[in-house]
């Protein structure tokens, strides 16, 4: 699916020069599905354009025929040239003929039709670049060989359609624009082999492809220049000779630059880097836990009378910090309603920090909030469920936040307790996180706790619940570091509600506690 979407993005961009929109299409699945609506809008515009063009050309043809007929009539009567009034009329008519002809040649109405495309929904080259960057981050994160990714597979699982030489060539191009020389050499070599086997399609410029292979070979130290048919191009031979001649002079600088580049990428803003390896491993392989007497699954009523006939299905994940899964607590009609309510309000999710808003390398998805009025009208019963299985009040809780993930959608490991700038910041910190899953995800996409070496599977209708703070003193429980694994395939929707300290019965005075981050 990813490859098909990217192919369409490239095709559309080649047809029109689009105005860059504020939102990035690839950040959510719901946005990607609207590409088909966008395509239909474009086709409607193109059809209108063609109809107007056909009408214009027919009018032009009829007009020119009428002018010819008028001209032939005038040629048979040359006496009118002696009449000054008639000559003046002739000149005026000829001028009008020319003006109308010019007007018909200028396709003003047709061009105006193209402007009917909604500029707020259009694509730009930057959108496609970001989508390819997301694909590349996925490849790096899960260490997917380029040969496998181009075949649409990973760990014997199908993750998309096969990529042809043109698509591999485009990946090399975008890697080059990002100065990702290891990506350039991987995708350029793959593009070269496919270009040879696919009959040398014209979408691949062999001169540029050769340059990609040559420059990335020098930069990375992996020499694939033996692939290049240098004899056919004196310029390439000259450039290669220069690269080889000066390589020993700039070798150290090149590899120093490369080492710096490789330390960035996916974890550029991930400050807890000591858990990078654990997070990657959990996302790639998950983890199997041995169920002991301390970790159980049970039917839980939480001392609620009406839950006797419909108890919660409670599963222990961890004791310290407290982490549990409650299965089947969100119903299908509620899930459909939630998605419908926010489908037109999704915007690119941002990560707020003291120093500003991070880039998509830290978080990639689209988010929306359900306002208080809708929450009261539609989710009173869900609030009751939350209060029952958590034991805490939702009166001061943050609004429901819904997130949908797109190509490579993820949220790098982070902590939940503090969220500056919201209406709830005077309510203390986020005491409890309640994370609902609105979809199943078959492959990857886990919620990962790298300090605990555990993952929570994504199960539709379930709620993952954990305490962010130590219940004894309200300090941050550092083991709650968690993240959303990059989405390799499928569609992931989540809904989160954070319960604050205000209004809860707590054994500590949170208003005089001091910093939540104190050890």
C-alpha positions as CSV (number, residue, x, y, z in Angstrom):
1,X,0.0,0.0,0.0
2,X,2.8,2.4,0.9
3,X,4.4,2.0,-2.5
4,X,1.1,2.5,-4.3
5,X,0.4,5.7,-2.4
6,X,3.9,7.1,-3.1
7,X,3.5,6.2,-6.8
8,X,0.3,8.2,-6.9
9,X,2.0,11.1,-5.2
10,X,4.7,11.2,-7.8
11,X,2.3,11.0,-10.7
12,X,0.1,13.8,-9.4
13,X,3.1,16.0,-8.8
14,X,4.3,15.4,-12.3
15,X,0.9,16.6,-13.7
16,X,0.5,19.9,-11.8
17,X,2.6,22.4,-10.0
18,X,1.0,22.3,-6.6
19,X,0.9,24.9,-3.8
20,X,2.5,23.6,-0.6
21,X,-0.1,23.0,2.0
22,X,0.5,23.3,5.7
23,X,-0.4,19.7,6.5
24,X,1.7,16.7,5.5
25,X,-0.3,14.0,3.7
26,X,1.7,11.0,4.9
27,X,1.3,11.6,8.6
28,X,-2.0,9.7,9.0
29,X,-3.8,6.9,7.3
30,X,-7.0,8.8,7.2
31,X,-5.2,11.5,5.2
32,X,-3.8,8.9,2.8
33,X,-7.3,7.4,2.2
34,X,-8.4,10.9,1.1
35,X,-5.8,10.8,-1.7
36,X,-8.5,8.9,-3.7
37,X,-11.0,11.8,-3.1
38,X,-8.3,14.2,-4.2
39,X,-7.7,12.2,-7.3
40,X,-11.4,12.3,-8.1
41,X,-11.4,16.0,-7.6
42,X,-8.5,16.3,-10.0
43,X,-10.1,14.1,-12.6
44,X,-13.3,16.2,-12.4
45,X,-11.2,19.4,-13.0
46,X,-9.3,17.7,-15.9
47,X,-12.6,16.6,-17.5
48,X,-14.0,20.2,-17.1
49,X,-10.8,21.5,-18.6
50,X,-11.0,19.1,-21.6
51,X,-14.7,20.0,-22.2
52,X,-13.9,23.7,-22.2
53,X,-10.9,23.1,-24.5
54,X,-13.1,21.1,-27.0
55,X,-15.7,23.8,-26.9
56,X,-13.1,26.5,-27.4
57,X,-11.5,24.7,-30.3
58,X,-14.8,24.1,-32.0
59,X,-15.7,27.8,-31.6
60,X,-12.3,28.7,-33.0
61,X,-12.8,26.4,-36.0
62,X,-16.3,27.9,-36.7
63,X,-15.0,31.4,-36.2
64,X,-12.1,30.9,-38.7
65,X,-14.4,29.3,-41.2
66,X,-16.8,32.3,-40.9
67,X,-13.9,34.7,-41.4
68,X,-12.8,32.7,-44.5
69,X,-16.3,32.9,-45.9
70,X,-16.5,36.7,-45.2
71,X,-13.1,37.2,-46.8
72,X,-14.1,35.3,-50.0
73,X,-17.2,37.3,-50.2
74,X,-15.2,40.6,-50.0
75,X,-12.8,39.4,-52.6
76,X,-15.5,39.1,-55.2
77,X,-16.5,42.7,-54.7
78,X,-13.5,45.0,-55.1
79,X,-15.5,48.1,-55.8
80,X,-16.0,48.7,-52.0
81,X,-12.3,49.7,-51.8
82,X,-13.2,53.0,-53.5
83,X,-15.7,53.8,-50.7
84,X,-13.9,55.2,-47.7
85,X,-16.7,54.3,-45.3
86,X,-16.7,50.7,-46.5
87,X,-12.9,50.5,-46.1
88,X,-13.2,51.8,-42.6
89,X,-15.8,49.1,-41.8
90,X,-13.5,46.5,-43.3
91,X,-10.6,47.5,-41.2
92,X,-12.8,47.5,-38.1
93,X,-14.2,44.0,-38.9
94,X,-10.8,42.6,-39.6
95,X,-9.6,44.0,-36.2
96,X,-12.6,42.4,-34.4
97,X,-11.9,39.1,-36.2
98,X,-8.3,39.2,-34.9
99,X,-9.3,40.1,-31.3
100,X,-11.9,37.3,-31.2
101,X,-9.4,34.8,-32.6
102,X,-6.8,35.8,-30.0
103,X,-9.5,35.5,-27.3
104,X,-10.4,32.0,-28.5
105,X,-6.7,31.0,-28.7
106,X,-6.2,32.2,-25.1
107,X,-7.7,29.4,-23.0
108,X,-8.7,31.7,-20.1
109,X,-11.7,29.6,-19.1
110,X,-9.8,26.4,-19.3
111,X,-6.9,27.8,-17.2
112,X,-9.5,29.1,-14.7
113,X,-10.9,25.6,-14.4
114,X,-7.6,24.3,-13.2
115,X,-7.6,26.8,-10.4
116,X,-10.7,25.1,-9.0
117,X,-8.4,22.5,-7.4
118,X,-8.5,23.2,-3.7
119,X,-5.1,24.7,-2.9
120,X,-5.5,23.6,0.8
121,X,-5.6,19.9,-0.3
122,X,-2.9,19.9,-3.0
123,X,0.4,18.2,-2.9
124,X,3.9,19.7,-3.2
125,X,7.3,18.2,-3.9
126,X,8.0,18.8,-0.2
127,X,5.2,16.5,0.8
128,X,6.6,13.7,-1.3
129,X,10.1,14.3,0.0
130,X,8.7,14.0,3.6
131,X,7.0,10.8,2.7
132,X,10.2,9.3,1.3
133,X,12.0,10.4,4.4
134,X,9.5,8.6,6.5
135,X,10.1,5.4,4.4
136,X,13.8,5.8,4.8
137,X,13.5,6.2,8.6
138,X,11.4,3.0,8.7
139,X,14.1,1.2,6.7
140,X,16.8,2.4,9.1
141,X,14.8,1.8,12.3
142,X,14.0,-1.8,11.4
143,X,17.3,-2.4,9.6
144,X,15.5,-3.6,6.4
145,X,17.9,-4.4,3.6
146,X,17.2,-2.3,0.5
147,X,16.9,-5.5,-1.6
148,X,14.1,-6.7,0.7
149,X,12.3,-3.3,0.9
150,X,12.3,-2.9,-2.9
151,X,10.7,-6.4,-3.1
152,X,8.0,-5.3,-0.6
153,X,9.0,-7.7,2.2
154,X,10.5,-7.8,5.7
155,X,11.2,-10.8,7.9
156,X,9.2,-13.0,5.4
157,X,6.2,-10.6,5.7
158,X,4.7,-8.6,2.8
159,X,4.8,-4.9,3.6
160,X,3.9,-3.5,0.2
161,X,4.2,-4.0,-3.6
162,X,7.5,-4.4,-5.3
163,X,9.3,-1.3,-6.3
164,X,10.5,-0.8,-9.9
165,X,13.7,0.9,-11.1
166,X,12.0,4.3,-11.3
167,X,10.9,4.1,-7.6
168,X,14.3,3.0,-6.4
169,X,15.8,5.8,-8.4
170,X,13.6,8.3,-6.7
171,X,14.5,6.9,-3.3
172,X,18.2,7.5,-4.2
173,X,17.4,11.0,-5.3
174,X,15.7,11.9,-2.0
175,X,18.5,10.3,0.0
176,X,20.9,12.5,-2.0
177,X,18.9,15.6,-1.1
178,X,19.2,14.7,2.5
179,X,22.9,14.0,2.3
180,X,22.2,10.4,3.3
181,X,25.1,8.9,1.3
182,X,24.6,5.3,2.7
183,X,21.0,5.6,1.5
184,X,22.1,6.9,-1.8
185,X,24.5,4.0,-2.5
186,X,21.9,1.4,-1.4
187,X,19.1,2.7,-3.5
188,X,21.2,3.8,-6.5
189,X,22.8,0.3,-6.8
190,X,19.3,-1.3,-6.4
191,X,18.0,1.1,-9.0
192,X,20.9,0.2,-11.4
193,X,20.2,-3.5,-11.2
194,X,16.5,-3.0,-11.7
195,X,17.1,-0.5,-14.5
196,X,19.2,-3.2,-16.3
197,X,16.6,-5.9,-15.8
198,X,13.6,-3.7,-16.6
199,X,14.9,-2.8,-20.0
200,X,16.5,0.6,-19.1
201,X,13.3,2.6,-18.6
202,X,13.5,6.3,-19.5
203,X,12.4,7.4,-16.0
204,X,16.0,6.7,-14.9
205,X,18.6,9.1,-16.0
206,X,21.7,6.9,-16.3
207,X,24.1,9.9,-16.1
208,X,22.6,11.0,-12.7
209,X,22.4,7.4,-11.5
210,X,26.1,7.0,-12.3
211,X,26.9,10.2,-10.4
212,X,24.9,8.9,-7.4
213,X,26.9,5.6,-7.4
214,X,30.2,7.3,-8.0
215,X,29.9,10.0,-5.3
216,X,28.4,7.7,-2.7
217,X,31.1,5.1,-3.4
218,X,33.8,7.7,-2.6
219,X,31.9,8.9,0.5
220,X,31.1,5.6,2.1
221,X,34.1,3.6,1.0
222,X,32.0,1.0,-0.7
223,X,33.3,0.9,-4.3
224,X,30.5,0.2,-6.8
225,X,32.1,2.2,-9.6
226,X,32.8,-1.0,-11.5
227,X,29.1,-0.9,-12.4
228,X,29.6,2.3,-14.4
229,X,29.9,2.2,-18.2
230,X,32.5,5.0,-18.0
231,X,33.8,4.6,-21.5
232,X,30.6,6.0,-22.9
233,X,30.9,9.4,-21.1
234,X,34.1,11.4,-21.0
235,X,32.6,13.8,-18.4
236,X,31.9,10.9,-16.0
237,X,35.4,9.5,-16.6
238,X,36.9,12.9,-15.8
239,X,34.7,13.4,-12.7
240,X,35.6,9.9,-11.5
241,X,39.3,10.6,-12.0
242,X,39.0,13.8,-10.0
243,X,37.2,12.1,-7.1
244,X,39.8,9.3,-6.9
245,X,42.7,11.8,-7.2
246,X,41.4,14.0,-4.3
247,X,39.9,11.3,-2.2
248,X,43.0,10.8,-0.1
249,X,43.0,14.5,0.8
250,X,39.4,14.6,2.0
251,X,39.0,11.1,3.3
252,X,39.3,11.9,7.0
253,X,36.8,14.8,6.6
254,X,34.4,12.7,4.7
255,X,34.3,9.9,7.3
256,X,34.1,12.4,10.1
257,X,31.1,14.0,8.4
258,X,29.6,10.6,7.9
259,X,30.0,9.5,11.5
260,X,28.2,12.7,12.6
261,X,25.4,12.1,10.1
262,X,24.9,8.5,11.3
263,X,24.5,9.6,14.9
264,X,21.5,11.7,13.9
265,X,18.5,10.4,11.9
266,X,15.7,8.6,13.8
267,X,17.0,9.4,17.3
268,X,18.2,12.9,16.7
269,X,16.1,14.3,19.6
270,X,15.9,11.2,21.7
271,X,17.8,12.4,24.9
272,X,17.5,9.0,26.7
273,X,19.8,7.4,24.1
274,X,21.0,4.7,26.4
275,X,17.6,3.0,25.7
276,X,17.7,3.4,22.0
277,X,18.9,-0.2,21.5
278,X,16.2,-1.6,23.8
279,X,13.4,0.4,22.1
280,X,14.5,-0.8,18.6
281,X,14.7,-4.4,19.8
282,X,11.3,-4.3,21.4
283,X,9.7,-2.8,18.3
284,X,11.4,-5.2,16.0
285,X,10.9,-8.5,18.0
286,X,8.5,-7.7,20.8
287,X,9.1,-9.8,24.0
288,X,7.7,-12.9,25.6
289,X,7.0,-12.7,29.3
290,X,6.7,-15.6,31.6
291,X,3.5,-15.4,33.5
292,X,4.1,-15.9,37.2
293,X,1.9,-15.7,40.3
294,X,2.4,-11.9,40.4
295,X,1.1,-11.5,36.8
296,X,-2.4,-12.7,36.2
297,X,-5.5,-12.3,34.1
298,X,-8.8,-12.0,35.9
299,X,-12.4,-10.8,35.7
300,X,-12.6,-7.7,37.8
301,X,-15.7,-5.9,39.1
302,X,-13.8,-3.2,41.0
303,X,-16.6,-3.5,43.6
304,X,-19.0,-2.1,41.1
305,X,-22.5,-3.6,41.4
306,X,-23.4,-3.3,37.7
307,X,-20.1,-5.0,36.8
308,X,-21.1,-8.2,38.4
309,X,-22.8,-9.3,35.1
310,X,-20.2,-7.6,32.9
311,X,-16.8,-7.6,34.7
312,X,-13.7,-6.1,33.2
313,X,-11.2,-8.4,31.7
314,X,-8.0,-7.2,33.5
315,X,-4.5,-8.3,32.6
316,X,-1.4,-7.5,34.6
317,X,1.5,-6.2,32.6
318,X,3.7,-4.8,35.3
319,X,3.5,-4.0,39.1
320,X,6.0,-1.1,39.5
321,X,5.1,1.0,37.7
322,X,1.5,-0.2,37.7
323,X,0.6,-1.2,34.1
324,X,-2.6,-3.1,33.1
325,X,-4.6,-3.9,30.1
326,X,-8.4,-3.9,30.2
327,X,-9.8,-5.8,27.3
328,X,-13.1,-5.0,25.4
329,X,-13.8,-1.7,27.3
330,X,-14.5,0.3,24.2
331,X,-17.3,-0.8,21.9
332,X,-17.6,-0.8,18.1
333,X,-20.3,1.8,17.9
334,X,-18.2,4.1,20.1
335,X,-15.1,3.6,18.0
336,X,-17.0,4.4,14.8
337,X,-18.4,7.5,16.4
338,X,-15.0,8.7,17.6
339,X,-13.5,8.3,14.2
340,X,-16.4,10.1,12.5
341,X,-16.2,13.0,15.0
342,X,-12.6,13.8,14.4
343,X,-12.2,12.7,10.7
344,X,-12.2,16.3,9.5
345,X,-10.3,17.9,12.4
346,X,-7.0,15.9,12.3
347,X,-3.9,18.0,12.2
348,X,-0.2,17.1,12.4
349,X,0.7,16.1,16.0
350,X,3.3,18.3,17.7
351,X,5.6,17.6,20.6
352,X,5.7,20.7,22.9
353,X,8.9,21.3,24.7
354,X,10.3,24.3,26.5
355,X,12.5,25.0,23.5
356,X,9.7,24.8,21.0
357,X,8.1,22.2,18.8
358,X,10.1,19.2,17.6
359,X,10.2,17.8,14.1
360,X,8.5,14.7,12.9
361,X,11.6,12.7,13.7
362,X,10.3,12.6,17.3
363,X,6.6,12.2,16.6
364,X,4.8,11.5,13.3
365,X,1.0,11.3,13.2
366,X,-2.1,13.4,13.1
367,X,-4.1,14.3,16.2
368,X,-7.4,15.8,17.2
369,X,-9.1,16.6,20.5
370,X,-12.8,16.0,21.4
371,X,-14.2,19.1,23.0
372,X,-16.0,19.1,26.4
373,X,-19.5,19.4,25.0
374,X,-19.1,16.4,22.7
375,X,-17.4,14.5,25.5
376,X,-20.3,15.1,27.9
377,X,-22.9,14.2,25.3
378,X,-21.3,11.0,24.0
379,X,-18.8,9.7,26.5
380,X,-20.4,9.9,30.0
381,X,-20.6,6.2,30.1
382,X,-17.0,5.9,29.0
383,X,-16.0,8.3,31.8
384,X,-17.8,6.0,34.2
385,X,-15.9,3.0,32.9
386,X,-12.6,4.9,33.3
387,X,-13.4,5.9,36.9
388,X,-14.4,2.4,37.7
389,X,-11.3,0.5,36.5
390,X,-8.8,3.2,37.5
391,X,-10.4,4.3,40.8
392,X,-9.7,8.0,39.9
393,X,-12.0,10.8,39.0
394,X,-12.3,12.1,35.4
395,X,-13.7,15.5,36.5
396,X,-10.3,17.2,36.0
397,X,-9.1,15.0,33.2
398,X,-7.6,16.3,30.0
399,X,-9.7,16.2,26.9
400,X,-9.8,13.0,24.9
401,X,-6.9,13.0,22.3
402,X,-7.2,10.9,19.2
403,X,-4.1,10.1,17.1
404,X,-3.9,8.4,13.7
405,X,-0.6,7.2,12.3
406,X,0.5,7.1,8.7
407,X,3.7,6.1,6.8
408,X,6.2,5.3,9.5
409,X,3.9,6.8,12.2
410,X,5.6,6.7,15.6
411,X,6.3,8.5,18.9
412,X,9.8,8.1,20.3
413,X,10.1,7.2,24.0
414,X,9.0,10.0,26.3
415,X,7.3,10.7,29.6
416,X,3.7,11.8,30.1
417,X,3.3,13.6,33.4
418,X,3.9,17.2,32.4
419,X,2.1,19.1,29.7
420,X,2.7,22.8,29.8
421,X,0.3,25.2,28.2
422,X,-3.0,23.3,28.5
423,X,-6.1,24.3,30.5
424,X,-5.2,21.6,33.0
425,X,-1.7,22.8,34.0
426,X,-3.0,24.1,37.3
427,X,-4.4,20.7,38.1
428,X,-1.0,19.2,38.8
429,X,0.5,16.6,36.6
430,X,-0.7,13.6,34.6
431,X,-1.2,11.0,37.3
432,X,-2.6,8.2,35.1
433,X,-2.5,7.5,31.4
434,X,-5.4,5.7,29.8
435,X,-4.6,4.7,26.3
436,X,-7.4,3.2,24.2
437,X,-6.8,1.3,21.0
438,X,-9.3,1.9,18.2
439,X,-7.8,-0.6,15.8
440,X,-5.8,-3.8,15.7
441,X,-2.3,-3.6,14.2
442,X,-0.9,-6.9,13.0
443,X,2.7,-6.1,12.6
444,X,4.8,-3.8,14.9
445,X,3.1,-0.7,16.2
446,X,3.5,-1.7,19.8
447,X,3.5,0.6,22.8
448,X,7.0,-0.1,24.1
449,X,8.4,0.4,27.6
450,X,12.2,0.2,27.0
451,X,13.3,0.5,30.6
452,X,11.0,-2.4,31.5
453,X,11.7,-4.5,28.4
454,X,8.0,-5.0,27.7
455,X,5.6,-4.2,24.9
456,X,1.8,-3.9,24.9
457,X,0.1,-5.4,21.9
458,X,-2.3,-3.2,20.0
459,X,-5.7,-4.8,20.5
460,X,-8.9,-3.0,19.3
461,X,-11.2,-2.0,22.1
462,X,-8.7,-2.4,24.9
463,X,-7.3,0.2,27.3
464,X,-3.7,0.3,28.4
465,X,-3.5,2.0,31.9
466,X,-0.4,3.0,33.8
467,X,0.6,5.3,36.7
468,X,3.1,8.0,35.6
469,X,3.9,9.1,39.2
470,X,4.9,7.2,42.4
471,X,1.8,7.1,44.5
472,X,3.8,7.6,47.7
473,X,5.3,11.0,46.9
474,X,4.1,12.0,43.4
475,X,7.6,11.9,41.9
476,X,8.1,10.8,38.3
477,X,8.4,7.0,38.0
478,X,11.3,6.9,35.6
479,X,10.4,3.4,34.4
480,X,7.4,4.8,32.6
481,X,9.5,5.8,29.7
482,X,7.4,4.7,26.7
483,X,7.0,5.1,23.0
484,X,5.0,4.1,20.0
485,X,6.9,1.8,17.6
486,X,7.1,3.0,14.0
487,X,4.2,1.7,12.0
488,X,5.5,-0.6,9.3
489,X,2.2,-1.6,7.9
490,X,-1.5,-1.2,8.7
491,X,-3.6,1.5,10.3
492,X,-3.3,2.5,13.9
493,X,-5.7,4.7,15.8
494,X,-5.4,5.5,19.5
495,X,-7.3,7.6,22.0
496,X,-5.7,8.9,25.2
497,X,-7.1,10.4,28.3
498,X,-4.8,11.7,31.1
499,X,-6.1,11.9,34.7
500,X,-4.7,14.7,36.7
501,X,-3.7,15.0,40.4
502,X,-6.4,17.6,41.2
503,X,-9.5,16.1,42.6
504,X,-8.0,12.8,43.5
505,X,-7.5,11.3,47.0
506,X,-3.7,11.1,47.2
507,X,-1.4,10.4,50.1
508,X,0.8,13.4,49.3
509,X,0.4,17.1,48.9
510,X,1.0,17.6,45.2
511,X,0.7,21.4,45.4
512,X,3.7,21.6,47.6
513,X,5.6,18.7,46.2
514,X,8.2,20.5,44.1
515,X,9.5,19.2,40.8
516,X,8.0,16.0,39.6
517,X,11.3,15.1,38.0
518,X,13.3,15.1,41.2
519,X,15.0,11.8,42.0
